[in-house]
Amino acid sequence: MAVDDLGAARWFYGEVLGLAEGRSSGRWIDWNLQGHQFVTHLAADRPKQIHNPVDGHDVPVPHFGLILTVADFQTFAERLKTAGIEFVIEPYVRFEGQPGEQWTMFFLDPAGNALEFKAFADDSQIFKA
């Protein structure tokens, strides 16, 4: 993930999101994202973000994220609110009572990279068409 300030990335990903820091240099930091390697690289030139309309929301593109349990999603959303994170799309439930029911939220890191975290009521519905 391209970032413009490693100190801000270290604070956001380490302190706010609570990711464990791995190896690092003056140009990058490895993070443990629930067992997946996630790397922030210092890069002055970042692509411009665009949006795509989805369910009445302007979803930031590109974005990445993680699927959590519903309980972990709720705890994580509260952690972000307590930290004063401004949401692009506030935590809400989509498809309530329907197949694919899911909680989702979008927010930006300090460099403007979009992150989506979600949780499904039924994990067997995650990749159903």
Secondary structure, DSSP 4 states (H G I P E B T S, - for coil): -EES-HHHHIIIIIIIS-PEEEEE-SSEEEEEETTEEEEEEE-S--PPPEEEEETTEEEEESEEEEEE-HHHHHHHHHHHHHTTPPEEEEEEEESTTSTT-EEEEEEE-TT--EEEEEEESSGGGTT--
